[in-house]
Amino acid sequence: MKLVIVTAVEQYQNDVLKLFKKADIETFSSSEIDGHKNSSSLLMASSWFPSERGGNESSMFFSFTDEARIDGLFEAIKVFNENLESNNPIKAIVVPIERFI
């Protein structure tokens, strides 16, 4: 069993749900998060409110599942990201689980 964590901008939330379903991952949790990127000083200086930093509305999904399903999910995410026209790919990581109850 492993923990897979997926993050995506809010615009791709329904796509991530479809990717989880395609990978046969039916049990998962999600949370709304703010995604941030460090911007260059030139971009910050051109902002109306340069002292304020806003985040992008994003979503985080996570599931405890087996490696075979994670492999399917990663392949589906890879294909999805290859066809993006934006600069916001879906990102995923896997964390091994040593013990669970």
HELIX and SHEET records of a PDB file:
HELIX    1   1 GLU A   10  TYR A   12  5                                   3    
HELIX    2   2 GLN A   13  LYS A   22  1                                  10    
HELIX    3   3 SER A   41  ALA A   45  1                                   5    
HELIX    4   4 GLU A   67  GLU A   82  1                                  16    
SHEET    1   A 4 SER A  29  GLY A  35  0                                        
SHEET    2   A 4 ASN A  56  THR A  65 -1                                        
SHEET    3   A 4 LYS A   2  VAL A   9 -1                                        
SHEET    4   A 4 LYS A  91  PRO A  96 -1                                        
END                                                                             
